[in-house]
Amino acid sequence: MFLAGLIACAITGILILVRIILGETTFDRILAVNSLGTVIVIGISIHGFYSNRPEFLDIAIVYALINFIGTVAVLKLFSTGSLGGDK
């Protein structure tokens, strides 16, 4: 089951990389990078479960939060031209 999960993550990652390269707009590419981050979080969680190390779940949660905040910041930067302030 572990191997099937990692193979599914790998195939999904490859398809997402194709979307990153061939994305039509910048927003498509940014969302594809966010999706890749989600697949990485799933991979970290699967690896932690298989190796019987529950602290990997904490690492996956922190990575997911950083991925989400980074995506929101980049999307705001591209849509408004700044990350904050009175612009």
FIBA-476238 format. One record per residue (C-alpha): residue number from 1; x, z, y; residue in three letters. Coordinates in Angstrom, 2 decimals, m for minus. Layout:
BEGIN
<NUM, <X, Z, Y>, "ALA"> ...
This chain:
BEGIN
<1, <0.00, 0.00, 0.00>, "MET"> <2, <2.91, 0.77, 2.31>, "PHE"> <3, <4.37, m2.67, 1.76>, "LEU"> <4, <1.00, m4.35, 2.38>, "ALA"> <5, <0.62, m2.48, 5.68>, "GLY"> <6, <4.08, m3.46, 6.86>, "LEU"> <7, <3.54, m7.09, 5.84>, "ILE"> <8, <0.26, m7.15, 7.76>, "ALA"> <9, <2.03, m5.67, 10.81>, "CYS"> <10, <4.81, m8.24, 10.51>, "ALA"> <11, <2.42, m11.19, 10.28>, "ILE"> <12, <0.39, m9.87, 13.19>, "THR"> <13, <3.59, m9.36, 15.19>, "GLY"> <14, <4.68, m12.94, 14.56>, "ILE"> <15, <1.29, m14.28, 15.66>, "LEU"> <16, <1.45, m12.14, 18.80>, "ILE"> <17, <4.96, m13.41, 19.57>, "LEU"> <18, <3.61, m16.96, 19.37>, "VAL"> <19, <0.88, m15.95, 21.83>, "ARG"> <20, <3.49, m14.44, 24.15>, "ILE"> <21, <5.47, m17.67, 24.14>, "ILE"> <22, <2.52, m20.08, 24.34>, "LEU"> <23, <0.20, m18.03, 26.55>, "GLY"> <24, <m1.59, m20.09, 29.16>, "GLU"> <25, <m1.62, m17.51, 31.95>, "THR"> <26, <0.45, m14.50, 32.90>, "THR"> <27, <m2.43, m12.20, 32.02>, "PHE"> <28, <m2.59, m13.67, 28.50>, "ASP"> <29, <1.09, m12.94, 28.03>, "ARG"> <30, <0.84, m9.41, 29.39>, "ILE"> <31, <m2.07, m8.58, 27.11>, "LEU"> <32, <m0.17, m10.07, 24.18>, "ALA"> <33, <2.76, m7.76, 24.97>, "VAL"> <34, <0.30, m4.86, 25.01>, "ASN"> <35, <m1.02, m5.96, 21.62>, "SER"> <36, <2.52, m6.11, 20.28>, "LEU"> <37, <3.04, m2.54, 21.47>, "GLY"> <38, <m0.09, m1.51, 19.57>, "THR"> <39, <1.21, m3.14, 16.40>, "VAL"> <40, <4.50, m1.29, 16.86>, "ILE"> <41, <2.59, 2.00, 17.18>, "VAL"> <42, <0.80, 1.21, 13.91>, "ILE"> <43, <4.14, 0.40, 12.28>, "GLY"> <44, <5.66, 3.69, 13.45>, "ILE"> <45, <2.64, 5.56, 12.10>, "SER"> <46, <2.80, 3.81, 8.72>, "ILE"> <47, <6.52, 4.50, 8.46>, "HIS"> <48, <6.03, 8.17, 9.34>, "GLY"> <49, <3.28, 8.51, 6.74>, "PHE"> <50, <5.38, 6.84, 4.05>, "TYR"> <51, <8.49, 8.91, 4.77>, "SER"> <52, <6.37, 12.11, 4.96>, "ASN"> <53, <7.51, 12.90, 8.51>, "ARG"> <54, <4.52, 13.87, 10.65>, "PRO"> <55, <6.62, 14.00, 13.83>, "GLU"> <56, <6.56, 10.19, 13.83>, "PHE"> <57, <2.90, 10.44, 14.81>, "LEU"> <58, <3.94, 12.25, 18.00>, "ASP"> <59, <6.44, 9.49, 18.72>, "ILE"> <60, <3.73, 6.88, 18.14>, "ALA"> <61, <1.35, 8.65, 20.53>, "ILE"> <62, <3.98, 8.83, 23.28>, "VAL"> <63, <4.85, 5.16, 22.75>, "TYR"> <64, <1.15, 4.24, 22.96>, "ALA"> <65, <0.77, 6.13, 26.25>, "LEU"> <66, <3.85, 4.48, 27.73>, "ILE"> <67, <2.59, 1.09, 26.53>, "ASN"> <68, <m0.83, 1.63, 28.14>, "PHE"> <69, <0.53, 2.91, 31.45>, "ILE"> <70, <3.07, 0.10, 31.63>, "GLY"> <71, <0.44, m2.54, 30.98>, "THR"> <72, <m1.89, m1.15, 33.63>, "VAL"> <73, <0.97, m0.98, 36.15>, "ALA"> <74, <2.09, m4.56, 35.50>, "VAL"> <75, <m1.47, m5.89, 35.69>, "LEU"> <76, <m2.01, m4.06, 38.98>, "LYS"> <77, <1.28, m5.42, 40.31>, "LEU"> <78, <0.29, m9.00, 39.47>, "PHE"> <79, <m3.26, m8.69, 40.75>, "SER"> <80, <m2.63, m6.89, 44.06>, "THR"> <81, <1.05, m7.49, 44.75>, "GLY"> <82, <1.98, m3.79, 44.84>, "SER"> <83, <1.70, m0.68, 42.72>, "LEU"> <84, <0.12, 1.43, 45.42>, "GLY"> <85, <m0.06, 2.05, 49.09>, "GLY"> <86, <m2.21, 0.41, 51.73>, "ASP"> <87, <m1.74, m3.24, 50.92>, "LYS"> 
